[in-house]
């Protein structure tokens, strides 16, 4: 009886372990990094929104979770979650290279 239950459960257990290691765990790590990035955002930071808008942070409101971005067109209020961590870091890296 133990062999039947053990051999039947083993593939499902292995499947769950593989899903956790290759799908769930990296996503949790990415979410943690995004939250840390959003907390570290301050006035004067140059950012890129997920919609592709480039700008500089003028003001932050931690209670509402919003930021005011200054662009060439004016000032726009966005949710902090709309700021793209990957694109913002790439944008900062490119501007540093251009300054050199």
ABEGO torsion letter per residue (X at the ends): XAAAAAAAAAAAAAAAAAAAAAAAAAAAAAAAAAAAAAAABBBGBBBBBAAGBBBBBABBBAAAGBBBBBBAAEBBBBBAAABBAAAAAAAAAAAAAAAX
